[in-house]
Amino acid sequence: MAAVNLFATLVPKSGQAEALRAGLLTIAPASRTEPGCLRYEVLESGEGTSVRFHVVERFVDDAAVQAHGQSGHYRVFSASFETWLAGPPHVVRSRNLDVGE
């Protein structure tokens, strides 16, 4: 079964960038220790009111993605979405293409 890649963009509400950043910096180390997590990186773009956060995730399979979504640390993190986020996260799901050597 092919690995699953997720690229999530999170846009904070006005005044919530610091809280969202802190939440992301808390969930990232916990997510990296999950069985089946191959990659979990947090990126930031923009400044001031145009700041955006991006999460690059890679899991061994769909079961690992589902387990991540049910983990205690993800549940705690996502419980604050309504407070922190201007809208729902935009998530792109993709798979790797074999481009050879």
C-alpha positions, 0 to 999 in steps of 0.5 A: 500500500502506498504512503499517504501525504497530506499538506494542510494550510491553516489560516489563523483568525486575527490575533490568534497566530501566536496561539495557533503557532504554540499549538502546532509546536506542541502537536508536531513532536507528539505526532512524529512519535506515532506509529506509521508517521514518516514525516510531520513538519510545520511551516510558516509563511507571510507576516502580520495579518497574512501569516499562514501555517502549513503542515506537511505530513506523511504516513505509511497508509490510511490506517496511520492517518486515521489513527493520527486523527483519533490520537489524544494530542490531535483531539486536543489540538483540533478542539481549538480550531473554532477559536484559532482558525479563520476557516476550516483547514485546507488539506490536500491529499496526495501520493508519490509518483515513481520518477525513477532514479 
